[in-house]
């Protein structure tokens, strides 16, 4: 039994039998494509690959660490494509710079990165680097929340530059720390420096985790200095901008700010829809526009969630031998949606709507007949009815109305507008999306 097969066997004891048989059992471990710090598994189709990447790659990496002491990057590729690639590779010349395994995900390209107003500047900066690496924007520092596409964008640069013959090293901070600790312990620091200082492009993910690791920061500082002095490109990602990273040495903060700092904001509704369309295309999943719109309104700001949802819908539809309709989608995702809505209150909705529509919360709960206040009140009632467990009598009491019939009348009015006014529907969807995503007031 290979180490990969052993790891999958361990995973069997930690997940449900249904999911193991449906997904994990279909994987095969590639001994040829794997290394000590890189574990490659092959899947029979895109959906199995996507599901495993989304749900289990971190767990598999952890089990490797428990078993071997090294936590590798886990990659899941399509078996047929990998086989073709292996056959082609025999007749292709070896790239000029292939000393180290780059660990890049070939699926992360500029072509399949969905661009919107939330990430346009970061995307343009990343593309510019590919024209003159090591010159204009060095380092490039990309920051933003979890699942917004920082790693995708960074690796898109890596894949493009690697195709140009550049040697690229991609590493998470965790892997960098592990490498440093292992080589320091084994007194093989020359090998460590050879790996991280003799590349053309160094990409480090989640540099906020350098916080408090003083010895590693010292080494990273010298690595940074060496590469930048030699005009080698450095790209870093973090969940916050350099000056906000506590426990990071001032000299590192200042050097991170030497180049260009760009942020990626949570995607707006239109971008989420575009991302879902792109994921459907990549994973060969066909769903209607109304289902795509619905998914876009219920997911939070983490775009990684989309692949999990699509895999879940496909799996359930196949298991239950049903078409993926809007009603079917709502039933499959109701538990997921319920988890997000448990903490939503009427107060939160009213405050959120008042901020978005520029009225006071007290005005929404008043008896004012001003047009903009009536509009805000109706929107609040509709969202409170849709997103909370409150009954119509409870809503009537909260909004100071006579009884539940007034709430029923308001709901009817809103539903009519949703059918006839596309702009109004977009606004409701946008507010619904922001509220369920838990945006701060």
C-alpha positions, 0 to 999 in steps of 0.5 A: 500500500502506497502512502497516499492509499494509506492516507485515504484509508485513514480518512475513511474513519473520519467521514461518512461512508456515503461520501467516502464511497462517492468521492474518496474511493474514486481517487488514485494516488500518483506516486510518479507525480508526488514528492515529499511536500507535494501529494498528487491524487487523480480523480475520474472527473471534474466534479469529484476533483472539485469536491475533494479539493473543496472539502478534503484537501486540507484534511488529507494534508493534515493526515500526511503530516500526522503520518510523515511529519511533513504537511504537503500541498495536496493537488487533485487532477483529472486522471485522463488529462494527467495521463495525456500530460505524462505521455506528452512530457516524454517527448517535450524538452525539459524547461530550462529552470526546473530545479524545484517543484513549483507546486502551482495549480495549472487550473489557476489562470488569467483566462478563468479568473472572473474580473469585476469592480471588486478585483479589477485593479489587482487583476491589472497589476498582476497582468502587468507583472508578467510583462516586466517581472521584477521591475515595476511592482516588486513586491506585489502585495495582494490582500483581502478576505478568505476565498476572494481569489488572492491565491488564484491571481498570484498563481495565474502570474506564476503559471504565465511566468513559468510558461515563459521559462522562469523558475517559480517557487510557490509556498504557503507560510506554513510550508516555508516555516516547515522547510526552514525548521527542517533544514535548520534542524538537519543543518542543511540551510544551504539547500533551503537557501538554494531553493528560495533564493535562486528562483526567478519568482517567489510567491508566498501565501498568507504572510500574516502567519509570519506573525510572532515567528521571529527566527523565521522572519529573520530568514525571510527578511534576508531571502527578500533582500537577496531576491529584490536586489537581484530584481527577482519578482516577489508576490505576497498575499495576506488577509490584511495590509502590511501595517495591520499585521501584528507581530510582524517586524517593522523592517518587513512591513516597510519592505512589503510596502516598497512595491505595490499594495492592492486589495481584493474586495468581496464580489458584488452580485454581478461578479458572483453570477459571473463566477458561478457561470464560469465554474459551471462551464469549467465543471460542466454543470448545466443549471438555469439562470434562475438557479444561478441567481439564487445561488449568488444571493445565498452564498457569502463572500467566499467564492470557494463555496461555489464549487462545493455547492455545484458539486453538492447539487450534481451529486444529489441530483445523480443520487436521487435521479432528479433534474436540478430545478430551483425547488430542488436547489432550495431543498438541497441547500436549505440546511446550508442557508439555515445555518447562515440565517440563524443569527439574523435578527429583525434589528440587524435587517432594519439597521442594514436597510436604513444604512443602504437606503439612507433613512433612520431605523426609527423612521422605518418603524414609524408611521411616516408615509414619506415615499422613501420611508415607505419603500424602506419599510416594505423592503425591511418587512420583506427581508425580515419575513424571508430571512428570519423565523418571525411570524407575520403577527410578530412582524406586525408587532415589531413594525407597529402595525395593526395586525398580520394582514398589513404584513401580508398586504406588504408581502403581496405588493413586494412580490408583484414588484419583483415580477414587474420591476427588474431594478427592484429585484436586483436591489432586493437580491443585493440586500439579501446577499449582503445580509446573509453574507453577514456584512458589518454595519 
